């Protein structure tokens, strides 16, 4: 909600104005005192991290039973389609019934790569029944990532009201804010971060999720193809329990539900608005300078 704009504006004032303006940076850490306290997490989730989709079903079938409230798989865990995933006898339906908890997994509606397909997250209840799907709202530009979603549902379940953002959906504030405003008490981020994209991309992508957690005062559960899979608390701190970049496996994390309405969920438009006003101000300044220069020319 405009924090980057404030940081760059302060830096510009210090660089092009007076150095004492840099003291304004000292005010930023003080805002941490305004964050509400976090109750002890009372739920657990199993996060699955695996990149090779053809290995997912056998990997799930080999998992020993453990008592958890939720299982989250990465984006595109089942790229061959939701119906094939549901029909797979070793797949997510079997896991939901064996663990007796909801399972969320990335898949597609339609056929991947064909016109009209959508990148979605499927939500199964504890009995393995399909509750619904969440379509990716912001497909990655210049990639084969499906049509943008035209609905943004949340899923009230016994574990909490789930709000889902697929990968790129949480790179900017709007989708997370919309989900929190719709009643989501915990946010899930099934993510596709391929190892071939490099470690810098992985680290940057993980840092963005921390911002969404703070803005919306929500826990975020992040399950990725190749790291980093973790829980992020409402103050933006990642869990000690995690799977690092390049690892394959599962990790059990703790989380809680938060229903507080906060400014960040409603003010996600401030950043783009500030950037737009800055461009208008620069254009007006250049125009005024041009007119002033023209007025000084000898007649």
Phi, psi and omega per residue, in radians:
X1 nan 0.992 3.017
X2 1.535 0.067 -3.089
X3 -1.086 -0.771 3.115
X4 -1.051 -0.694 3.102
X5 -1.057 -0.751 3.134
X6 -1.118 -0.760 -3.128
X7 -1.063 -0.846 -3.110
X8 -1.191 -0.635 3.108
X9 -1.137 -0.739 3.099
X10 -1.093 -0.753 3.126
X11 -1.107 -0.689 3.136
X12 -1.161 -0.700 3.109
X13 -1.094 -0.678 3.129
X14 -1.225 -0.650 -3.078
X15 -1.337 -0.670 -3.036
X16 -1.908 -0.076 3.115
X17 -2.032 -1.927 3.141
X18 -2.067 2.448 -3.037
X19 -1.070 -0.473 -3.089
X20 -1.118 -0.330 3.090
X21 -1.085 -0.411 3.128
X22 -1.118 -0.339 3.108
X23 -1.119 -0.343 3.112
X24 -1.077 -0.426 3.095
X25 -1.072 -0.467 -3.126
X26 -1.152 -0.365 -3.134
X27 -1.322 -0.474 -3.021
X28 -1.045 -0.826 -3.141
X29 -1.059 -0.448 -3.118
X30 -1.118 -0.433 -3.138
X31 -1.165 -0.317 3.092
X32 -1.075 -0.454 3.135
X33 -1.186 -0.305 -3.125
X34 -1.497 -0.171 -3.097
X35 -1.222 2.377 3.112
X36 -1.199 2.684 -3.132
X37 -1.183 2.771 -3.130
X38 -1.935 2.179 3.057
X39 -1.250 2.760 3.109
X40 -1.073 2.287 -3.137
X41 -1.106 2.420 -3.060
X42 -2.092 0.144 3.130
X43 -2.222 2.809 3.110
X44 -2.275 2.585 3.131
X45 -2.352 2.506 3.031
X46 -1.761 2.068 3.127
X47 -1.782 2.287 -3.100
X48 -1.838 2.279 3.107
X49 -2.160 1.957 3.128
X50 -2.785 2.421 -3.048
X51 -1.728 -0.619 -3.056
X52 -1.443 1.860 -3.021
X53 -1.103 -0.516 -3.118
X54 -1.230 -0.215 3.125
X55 -1.720 -0.102 -2.975
X56 -1.092 -0.844 -3.060
X57 -1.096 -0.799 3.121
X58 -1.142 -0.588 3.100
X59 -1.148 -0.780 3.120
X60 -1.109 -0.706 -3.118
X61 -1.125 -0.451 -3.110
X62 -1.514 -0.123 -3.080
X63 -1.234 2.251 3.057
X64 -1.243 2.619 -3.129
X65 -1.099 2.423 2.927
X66 -2.567 2.663 -3.083
X67 -1.463 1.889 3.089
X68 -2.355 2.884 -3.114
X69 -1.673 -0.231 -3.014
X70 -2.862 2.556 3.013
X71 -2.196 2.316 -3.137
X72 -2.193 2.226 3.093
X73 -1.866 2.863 -3.086
X74 -1.258 2.989 2.982
X75 -1.072 2.497 3.119
X76 0.998 0.509 3.066
X77 -1.056 -0.578 3.109
X78 -2.220 1.369 -3.056
X79 -1.276 -0.158 -3.126
X80 -1.433 -0.038 3.054
X81 2.119 2.652 -3.057
X82 -1.175 -0.627 -3.110
X83 -1.181 -0.712 3.090
X84 -1.129 -0.657 3.135
X85 -1.121 -0.764 -3.123
X86 -1.184 -0.606 -3.118
X87 -1.360 -0.248 -3.104
X88 -1.188 2.069 -3.065
X89 -1.220 -0.256 3.094
X90 -1.938 0.164 -2.996
X91 -1.595 -2.661 -3.023
X92 -1.139 -0.551 3.109
X93 -1.122 -0.817 3.109
X94 -1.069 -0.673 3.134
X95 -1.150 -0.746 3.130
X96 -1.055 -0.730 3.141
X97 -1.236 -0.663 -3.125
X98 -1.225 -0.684 -3.136
X99 -1.584 -0.188 -3.137
X100 0.951 0.855 3.115
X101 -2.667 2.805 3.095
X102 -1.104 2.597 3.097
X103 -2.243 2.290 3.097
X104 -2.026 2.263 -3.115
X105 -2.500 2.604 3.105
X106 -1.415 2.391 3.128
X107 -2.758 -2.891 3.122
X108 -2.341 2.665 2.937
X109 -1.849 2.227 -2.952
X110 1.623 -2.762 3.117
X111 -2.006 2.265 -3.077
X112 -0.952 2.294 3.097
X113 1.566 -0.281 3.140
X114 -1.563 2.698 -3.123
X115 -0.979 2.353 3.071
X116 1.581 -0.081 -3.124
X117 -1.286 2.732 3.107
X118 -2.250 2.457 3.032
X119 -1.473 2.066 -3.033
X120 -2.330 2.825 2.915
X121 -1.887 2.226 3.124
X122 -1.677 2.459 -3.118
X123 -2.033 2.051 3.066
X124 -1.851 2.482 3.037
X125 -1.450 -3.088 -3.048
X126 -1.148 -0.288 3.107
X127 -1.663 0.055 -3.136
X128 1.436 0.181 3.116
X129 -1.483 2.472 -3.136
X130 -1.292 2.046 3.111
X131 -1.450 -0.674 -3.128
X132 2.928 -3.080 3.127
X133 -2.300 2.661 3.039
X134 -2.032 2.032 3.137
X135 -1.436 2.464 3.109
X136 -1.039 2.216 -3.073
X137 -1.392 -0.631 -3.056
X138 -2.174 1.426 3.054
X139 -0.963 2.576 -3.113
X140 -1.186 2.216 -3.137
X141 -1.049 2.536 3.071
X142 1.142 0.317 3.076
X143 -2.236 2.754 3.068
X144 -1.401 1.637 -3.001
X145 -2.329 0.244 3.039
X146 1.513 3.069 3.094
X147 -1.369 2.555 3.086
X148 -1.155 2.522 -3.133
X149 -1.208 2.533 3.093
X150 -1.920 0.266 3.055
X151 -2.559 2.654 -3.050
X152 -2.378 1.213 -3.026
X153 -1.373 2.764 2.900
X154 -2.004 2.838 -2.985
X155 -2.217 1.757 3.097
X156 -1.284 1.985 3.099
X157 -2.251 3.022 -3.124
X158 -1.103 -0.465 -3.118
X159 -1.387 -0.246 -3.099
X160 2.468 3.063 3.079
X161 -1.597 1.943 -2.997
X162 -1.522 2.263 2.978
X163 -1.994 2.245 -2.998
X164 -2.059 2.359 2.976
X165 -2.265 2.206 -3.091
X166 -1.551 1.916 2.965
X167 0.909 -1.785 -3.057
X168 -1.078 -0.342 3.136
X169 -1.003 -0.564 -3.075
X170 -1.720 0.154 3.092
X171 -1.237 -0.441 3.091
X172 -2.144 2.867 -2.968
X173 -1.308 -0.383 -2.877
X174 -1.060 -0.832 -3.042
X175 -1.178 -0.798 3.124
X176 -1.055 -0.729 3.116
X177 -1.115 -0.694 3.117
X178 -1.116 -0.724 3.138
X179 -1.144 -0.760 3.119
X180 -1.101 -0.703 3.116
X181 -1.162 -0.439 3.130
X182 -1.503 0.022 3.053
X183 1.895 0.062 3.128
X184 -1.096 2.246 -3.140
X185 -1.752 -0.199 3.033
X186 -2.627 2.502 -3.106
X187 -1.905 2.435 3.120
X188 -2.044 2.463 -3.102
X189 -2.267 1.346 2.967
X190 -1.134 2.165 -2.922
X191 -2.308 2.518 3.043
X192 -1.942 1.719 3.067
X193 -2.044 1.717 -3.061
X194 -1.306 2.526 3.139
X195 -1.055 -0.545 -3.108
X196 -1.176 -0.216 -3.131
X197 -1.431 -0.223 3.077
X198 1.671 2.752 -3.034
X199 -1.260 -0.551 -3.118
X200 -1.074 -0.738 3.120
X201 -1.086 -0.728 -3.139
X202 -1.072 -0.815 -3.102
X203 -1.136 -0.788 -3.134
X204 -1.078 -0.738 -3.116
X205 -1.117 -0.682 3.138
X206 -1.179 -0.648 -3.135
X207 -1.141 -0.603 -3.139
X208 -1.115 -0.618 3.138
X209 -1.130 -0.563 3.100
X210 -1.082 -0.659 3.097
X211 -1.108 -0.729 3.139
X212 -1.109 -0.627 3.127
X213 -1.109 -0.805 -3.111
X214 -1.184 -0.786 -3.099
X215 -1.010 -0.648 -3.013
X216 -1.854 -0.012 -3.133
X217 0.952 0.857 -3.112
X218 -2.334 2.625 2.898
X219 -1.258 2.511 3.038
X220 -2.191 2.251 3.087
X221 -1.829 2.094 -3.013
X222 -2.014 1.985 3.078
X223 -2.000 2.036 -3.036
X224 -2.061 2.907 3.119
X225 -1.231 -0.643 -3.069
X226 -2.524 0.401 2.993
X227 1.875 2.617 0.094
X228 -1.823 2.254 3.132
X229 -1.674 2.290 -2.987
X230 -2.983 3.038 2.919
X231 -1.849 2.462 3.079
X232 -2.054 2.206 -3.076
X233 -1.418 2.957 -3.066
X234 -1.111 -0.178 3.033
X235 -1.691 0.071 3.068
X236 1.562 0.167 -3.122
X237 -1.621 2.211 3.106
X238 -1.294 2.694 -3.140
X239 -1.235 2.628 3.046
X240 -1.155 -0.594 3.083
X241 -1.384 2.095 -3.096
X242 -2.811 2.965 2.987
X243 -2.022 2.127 -3.073
X244 -1.328 3.058 -3.110
X245 -1.087 2.192 3.110
X246 1.616 -0.158 -3.136
X247 -1.407 2.702 3.056
X248 -2.156 2.306 3.134
X249 2.711 -2.709 3.129
X250 -2.309 2.756 3.047
X251 -2.497 2.417 3.095
X252 -1.736 2.196 -3.105
X253 -2.198 2.764 3.100
X254 -1.770 2.599 3.098
X255 -2.715 2.989 3.100
X256 -2.397 3.029 3.091
X257 -1.818 2.420 3.123
X258 -2.253 2.324 -3.107
X259 -2.124 0.113 -3.118
X260 -1.159 2.370 3.038
X261 -1.521 2.190 -3.052
X262 -2.198 2.820 -3.098
X263 -1.052 -0.691 -3.053
X264 -1.043 -0.567 -3.139
X265 -1.203 -0.449 -3.077
X266 -1.788 -0.261 -3.010
X267 -1.888 0.387 -3.096
X268 -1.137 -0.270 -3.130
X269 -1.398 -0.198 -3.052
X270 -1.115 -0.683 -3.134
X271 -1.058 -0.993 3.101
X272 -1.041 -0.654 3.135
X273 -1.116 -0.744 3.133
X274 -1.106 -0.724 3.120
X275 -1.106 -0.733 3.125
X276 -1.122 -0.731 3.117
X277 -1.154 -0.604 3.097
X278 -1.102 -0.754 3.112
X279 -1.094 -0.719 3.107
X280 -1.113 -0.716 3.125
X281 -1.112 -0.741 3.117
X282 -1.115 -0.731 3.133
X283 -1.107 -0.753 3.135
X284 -1.131 -0.681 3.135
X285 -1.132 -0.766 3.126
X286 -1.120 -0.689 3.139
X287 -1.143 -0.740 3.132
X288 -1.130 -0.692 3.127
X289 -1.145 -0.674 3.140
X290 -1.143 -0.726 3.118
X291 -1.165 -0.686 3.117
X292 -1.108 -0.697 3.108
X293 -1.153 -0.724 3.130
X294 -1.133 -0.617 -3.134
X295 -1.224 -0.385 -3.123
X296 -1.520 -0.161 -3.129
X297 -1.205 2.480 3.134
X298 -1.131 2.388 -3.128
X299 -1.437 nan nan
